[in-house]
Amino acid sequence: MRLLMLGGTDFVGRAVVEDAVRRGWEVTVFHRGRNAVPRGARSLLGDRTAPDGLAALAEGTWDAVVDTWSAAPRAVRESARLLAGRAGRYAYVSSVSVYDRPRQDGFTEEAPVVAGADPGAGRTDYARDKRGGELAAVESFGPDGALLVRAGLILGPHENIGRLPWWLHRVARGGDVLAPGPRELAVRYVDARDLAAWVLSAVERGSSGPYNVAGTPGRATMGELLDACVRVTGGAARLRWTPPATILAAGIEPWTQLPVWVPRGTELETAVYGMDVSRAVREGLRHRPAEETVADTWAWLRTLDGPAPLRADRPGVGVDPAVEAKVLGTAPGTAGN
């Protein structure tokens, strides 16, 4: 298989490239030159946001394209238009954010999507940008040639959003850690490497249309995730499990200030963890253990000379230490690892 990866030096794109190389595919990475291309892949330089920025893609044919773009949809449109007729399939890594809200628990790929998305638009908001990217892929490759991967929460090595890296660094500092309860709260994430493996296998099968790709129900809990963080970082931290009401009363924002966590029974929980992934599971979606995702992410973080990379276009994550200390000083939480 000949694969063209648009991007491919960060997080999900990097995982796709590394997996494709392991499969023995011929891989070309089109990127801006900010990071090194994984070993075994061919490099083409260009900037999709610059005039004539796609010039390096003027020639060449591929069996498939994988695109993870999440800004102005017109960048996807221009790429897809240029590659139509020279690539067999266009796999666009989208997001469950494209679904309209509020969402019903167990929402499938048939659920209503956000209105107002335009494949030719400049940057708007994340949900409409991703939906616009989907429309752009279908516009040039048709419904049978476009694979729309609606990913949920993604964790793993090379994460550039900061969610799992924040928890690992916080736990590594030791002491009492504000652990948002309950311990058994389900968290549904997909490791970037498992997402990449599914995408490439879907491309091989000739899959098309939308797929929800996220963690399966019951595969991990907040307790299991944070316990793994304690183990892999050396066990110096003490988790203080704190009721959601106490956390919310302190003004702490779920999902951002305490990454991954959302209060049970809320609309936010349904929105980020309520998707039906049975279609992807039927087509081979598999998940590695939480311990492996956490351990490998920590191992990667320890190879870095400085802080983990963070995307400038995403909000920061993590709770202020002073706020955490204040809540821990008054919370009727329970300790324990």
C-alpha positions in Angstrom: 0.0 0.0 0.0 1.2 3.5 -0.8 0.1 6.0 1.9 0.1 9.7 1.9 0.0 11.2 5.4 -0.9 14.8 5.6 0.9 15.8 8.7 2.4 12.8 10.4 5.0 14.2 12.8 2.7 14.7 15.9 0.5 12.5 18.0 -2.2 10.7 15.9 -0.5 11.4 12.5 2.8 10.1 13.9 1.1 6.9 15.2 -0.4 6.4 11.7 2.9 6.7 10.0 4.8 4.5 12.4 2.1 1.7 12.1 2.1 2.0 8.3 5.9 1.7 8.2 5.7 -1.4 10.4 3.2 -2.9 8.0 5.7 -2.5 5.2 3.7 0.2 3.4 5.4 2.9 1.2 4.7 6.0 3.3 5.0 9.7 2.2 4.6 12.4 4.9 3.6 15.9 3.8 4.5 18.3 6.6 5.8 21.7 7.5 9.2 20.6 8.7 8.7 21.4 12.4 9.5 17.9 13.6 11.4 14.9 12.3 9.5 12.4 10.2 9.4 8.9 11.6 12.1 6.6 10.3 11.2 4.7 7.2 8.9 7.3 5.7 9.6 9.7 2.8 9.3 13.5 3.5 7.6 16.2 1.4 7.7 19.7 2.7 4.8 22.2 2.4 2.3 24.4 4.3 -1.4 24.0 3.6 -2.1 27.5 4.8 0.5 29.2 2.5 0.0 30.3 -1.1 1.1 27.5 -3.3 1.7 25.5 -0.2 0.6 22.2 -1.8 3.1 22.4 -4.6 5.0 19.3 -3.4 1.9 17.3 -3.9 1.4 18.3 -7.6 2.6 14.8 -8.7 2.3 11.3 -7.4 -0.3 8.7 -6.8 -1.3 6.9 -3.6 -3.7 4.1 -2.6 -4.9 6.2 0.4 -4.6 9.5 2.1 -4.9 10.1 5.9 -5.7 13.6 7.0 -6.0 14.8 10.7 -6.5 18.6 10.0 -8.6 20.4 12.5 -8.5 24.1 11.5 -10.0 25.8 8.5 -12.0 23.3 6.4 -10.9 24.9 3.2 -7.4 23.3 3.7 -9.0 19.9 3.6 -11.0 20.9 0.5 -7.9 22.1 -1.4 -6.0 19.0 -0.5 -8.8 16.6 -1.4 -9.5 18.4 -4.7 -5.8 18.2 -5.6 -5.5 14.5 -4.8 -8.9 13.4 -6.3 -8.1 11.0 -9.1 -4.6 10.3 -7.8 -5.5 8.6 -4.5 -7.8 5.7 -4.0 -9.3 6.7 -0.6 -9.4 9.7 1.7 -9.5 8.9 5.4 -10.3 12.0 7.5 -9.7 11.8 11.2 -12.7 13.8 12.5 -14.2 14.0 16.0 -17.4 13.1 17.9 -17.6 16.9 18.4 -19.3 17.1 15.0 -22.5 15.8 16.6 -25.1 18.3 17.7 -25.8 18.8 21.4 -27.4 17.8 23.6 -26.8 14.2 22.6 -28.6 11.1 23.6 -26.7 8.3 25.4 -25.6 5.7 23.0 -25.6 8.1 20.0 -24.6 6.4 16.7 -23.2 7.6 13.5 -26.8 8.5 12.4 -27.1 11.2 15.2 -27.7 14.8 14.0 -24.5 16.8 13.3 -23.8 20.5 13.9 -25.4 22.9 11.4 -23.6 25.6 9.5 -20.5 23.7 8.6 -18.9 24.8 5.2 -16.2 22.8 3.4 -14.8 26.1 2.0 -14.8 28.1 5.2 -12.0 29.6 7.1 -11.5 28.7 10.7 -14.7 28.9 12.8 -15.0 26.6 15.8 -13.7 23.0 16.4 -17.0 21.2 15.8 -17.9 23.1 12.6 -14.3 22.9 11.4 -14.2 19.1 11.7 -17.6 18.8 10.1 -16.5 21.1 7.3 -13.4 18.8 6.8 -15.7 15.8 6.5 -17.8 17.5 3.9 -14.7 18.5 2.0 -13.5 14.9 1.9 -16.8 13.6 0.7 -17.1 16.4 -1.9 -14.0 15.3 -3.7 -13.9 11.5 -3.0 -17.6 10.8 -2.8 -19.4 8.9 0.0 -17.8 5.6 -1.1 -14.2 7.0 -1.2 -14.2 9.0 2.0 -13.7 7.4 5.4 -14.8 9.7 8.3 -13.2 8.7 11.6 -15.1 10.4 14.4 -12.7 9.9 17.2 -13.5 10.4 20.9 -10.9 11.2 23.6 -7.4 10.2 22.4 -4.5 9.5 24.8 -1.0 8.0 24.4 2.6 8.8 23.6 3.3 12.1 21.8 0.0 13.6 23.0 0.0 17.3 22.3 -3.2 18.3 24.1 -1.7 17.7 27.5 -4.4 15.6 29.3 -2.5 12.5 30.3 0.8 14.3 30.5 -0.7 16.7 33.0 -1.9 13.9 35.2 1.4 12.1 35.0 3.5 15.2 35.9 1.1 16.1 38.7 1.2 12.6 40.2 5.0 12.5 39.7 5.3 15.6 42.0 3.9 13.5 44.8 1.9 14.5 47.8 -1.8 14.6 48.1 -3.5 14.7 44.6 -7.0 15.9 44.0 -8.6 12.8 42.5 -12.1 13.5 41.1 -14.6 10.8 42.1 -16.0 8.4 41.9 -13.1 6.0 41.4 -15.4 3.7 39.3 -16.3 6.5 36.8 -16.0 5.1 33.3 -13.5 6.9 31.0 -13.7 6.0 27.4 -10.5 6.9 25.5 -8.7 5.4 22.6 -4.9 5.0 22.5 -3.6 6.9 19.5 -1.8 3.8 18.3 -5.0 1.7 18.5 -6.8 4.4 16.6 -4.0 4.4 13.9 -4.2 0.6 13.6 -7.9 0.7 13.1 -7.7 3.5 10.5 -5.1 1.7 8.4 -7.0 -1.6 8.6 -10.2 0.2 7.6 -8.3 1.7 4.6 -7.2 -1.8 3.6 -10.8 -3.1 3.8 -12.1 -0.2 1.7 -14.3 1.1 4.5 -16.1 4.3 3.9 -18.6 6.6 5.7 -18.6 7.7 9.3 -17.4 5.6 12.3 -17.3 6.5 16.0 -13.9 5.4 17.2 -13.5 5.6 21.0 -13.1 3.5 24.1 -15.5 0.7 24.5 -17.8 0.8 27.6 -16.3 -0.6 30.8 -12.8 -0.9 29.6 -11.3 1.7 32.0 -12.2 3.8 35.0 -10.9 7.0 36.5 -9.5 5.0 39.4 -7.6 2.6 37.1 -6.1 5.4 35.1 -4.9 7.4 38.1 -3.7 4.3 39.9 -1.6 3.5 36.9 -0.2 7.0 36.9 0.9 6.5 40.6 2.5 3.1 39.8 4.5 4.2 36.7 5.8 7.4 38.3 7.1 5.7 41.4 4.2 5.7 43.9 5.0 8.9 45.8 1.6 10.5 45.4 -1.5 9.9 47.5 -4.8 10.1 45.7 -7.5 12.0 47.6 -10.8 10.9 46.1 -13.1 13.8 46.3 -16.9 14.0 45.6 -17.9 15.8 42.4 -20.1 18.3 44.3 -17.0 19.5 46.3 -15.0 20.0 43.1 -17.7 21.8 41.2 -18.5 24.0 44.2 -14.8 25.2 44.1 -15.4 26.4 40.5 -13.1 23.7 39.0 -14.0 22.9 35.4 -14.4 19.3 34.4 -12.5 18.0 31.3 -10.1 21.0 31.2 -8.9 21.8 34.7 -9.2 18.1 35.7 -8.5 16.4 32.3 -10.4 13.3 31.3 -12.9 13.6 34.2 -16.5 14.6 33.7 -19.2 14.3 36.4 -21.4 11.3 36.2 -25.0 11.8 34.9 -24.3 15.2 33.2 -24.9 16.2 29.6 -21.1 16.6 29.3 -20.6 13.0 30.2 -23.0 11.9 27.5 -21.4 14.2 25.0 -17.9 13.0 25.4 -18.4 9.4 26.6 -21.9 8.4 25.4 -21.1 7.3 21.8 -21.9 3.9 20.4 -18.7 2.4 18.9 -20.2 -1.0 17.9 -19.8 -0.3 14.2 -16.0 0.2 14.6 -15.8 -2.8 17.0 -17.4 -5.0 14.4 -14.6 -3.9 12.1 -11.8 -4.7 14.4 -11.4 -1.9 16.9 -9.2 -3.2 19.8 -7.8 -1.5 22.9 -4.5 -2.1 24.8 -4.6 -2.1 28.6 -4.7 1.3 30.4 -1.5 0.5 32.2 0.3 0.2 28.8 -1.0 3.6 27.6 0.0 5.3 30.8 3.4 3.6 31.1 4.3 4.3 27.4 3.3 7.9 27.7 5.4 8.3 30.9 8.4 6.7 29.1 8.0 9.1 26.2 7.7 12.1 28.6 11.0 11.1 30.3 12.8 11.3 27.0 12.0 15.0 26.5 14.5 17.7 27.4 11.7 20.1 28.2 7.9 20.1 28.7 5.6 18.1 26.5 4.6 19.8 23.3 1.2 21.5 23.4 -0.9 22.7 20.5 -1.3 26.5 20.5 -4.8 26.2 19.2 -6.2 24.2 22.2 -7.1 25.5 25.7 -4.6 24.7 28.4 -5.4 22.0 30.9 -4.8 21.4 34.6 -5.9 22.9 37.9 -4.0 25.6 39.7 -2.0 24.1 42.6 -3.3 26.7 45.0 -6.9 25.8 44.1 -6.1 22.1 44.5 -4.6 22.7 47.9 -7.6 24.7 49.0 -10.0 22.0 48.0 -8.0 19.3 49.6 -7.9 21.3 52.8 -11.7 21.2 53.0 -12.8 18.2 51.0 -14.2 15.1 52.8 -12.4 13.0 50.3 -10.8 9.5 50.9 -7.1 8.7 50.5 -5.7 5.7 48.9 -3.8 4.4 46.0 
